[in-house]
Amino acid sequence: MGQPDKEVAHSMYCILVESLESHYSEIIKFLAILIPSLTGYGVILYQYTLADTNKLTIPLLMVTIIVIIMQMWGAWSALAMSYRFRYLQFAVSKIERHFRVETLLPERFQASRIESPRDRMLLRIAPEILRVHVFIFIAVVLVVSIASSVILHEAGYSMILVVTGAVVVGWTIYLGAFLYPNKYNNLFRDTKTERNNADSNGRQTV
């Protein structure tokens, strides 16, 4: 690799590392999903407990569903951001391996496949700080859907809320345990294929 190529690779490396770091500054945005949704749910729930009639039954049902959907959106955003984070980490690791400096870094900083069932179910596709948010979103969905289904049991809306909560949690687990890990693992497979093709072409040229 010539000096210009090394400079380009170094510039790419700096850009990728800065992109990785920018993910942490975006974490605070998730509070814009959690706080308003839970505040609205708390207000309508408080008003419902004070009401002498069932006039707030439908509003409570609608607010609960909206809160559940917002948590799904938050979890989906966190997992999509996690995949992008892993993609950038993979690119950074490739540059580090090319310059043979990966041995100087902690092993956990290096890109690796997510294959074991345990890692998948623990949503290891997400870095720690994003994984915490995903589990918080899942917990909020479970708490809100179960609490509202108990409160609205007599109104006959329990099944709707239970099914909605289960679908959202199931969809989130599918994204974090299957879809994004599979896409991420394909990066390693494609890279290995490209390397084998390059080696074969090199041997044929010689």
VENHUHU-V794586 format. One record per pair of residues at least 12 apart in sequence whose ideal C-beta (glycine too) atoms are under 7 Angstrom apart, sorted by sequence separation. I is the first residue (numbers start at 1). GAP is how many residues later the second one is. D is the distance in whole Angstrom. If there is no record, write none. Layout:
i	gap	d
I	GAP	D
I	GAP	D
//
This chain:
i	gap	d
44	12	7
48	12	5
149	12	4
148	13	5
149	13	5
44	15	6
45	15	7
44	16	5
145	16	5
93	17	5
145	17	6
93	18	4
44	19	5
145	19	6
145	20	3
90	21	4
41	22	6
89	22	5
40	23	6
41	23	7
142	23	6
141	24	5
41	26	5
141	27	5
142	27	7
141	28	6
37	30	5
138	31	6
37	33	5
138	34	6
33	37	6
134	38	7
86	39	6
33	40	7
33	41	4
83	42	6
85	42	6
134	42	6
82	43	5
30	44	6
82	44	4
82	45	6
79	46	7
79	47	6
30	48	7
78	48	7
82	48	5
81	49	6
126	50	7
125	51	6
78	52	5
123	53	4
123	54	6
26	55	7
78	55	5
79	55	6
125	55	5
78	56	5
121	56	5
125	56	5
120	57	4
23	58	6
75	59	5
125	59	6
120	61	6
23	62	5
75	62	4
74	63	5
75	63	7
20	65	6
71	66	4
114	67	4
20	68	5
19	69	5
20	69	7
71	69	5
71	70	5
114	70	6
115	70	7
114	71	6
16	72	5
20	72	7
113	72	5
68	73	5
16	75	5
17	75	6
113	75	6
16	76	5
68	76	6
67	77	5
68	77	6
13	79	7
64	80	6
13	82	5
12	83	7
64	84	4
9	86	6
60	88	7
61	91	6
60	92	7
57	95	6
61	96	5
68	96	6
72	96	4
79	96	5
64	97	6
68	97	6
71	97	7
75	97	5
79	97	5
83	97	4
90	97	5
57	98	5
82	98	7
86	98	5
65	99	6
72	99	7
76	99	6
68	100	6
72	100	7
83	100	7
54	101	7
79	101	6
83	101	6
27	102	6
38	102	7
30	103	5
41	103	6
24	105	7
//
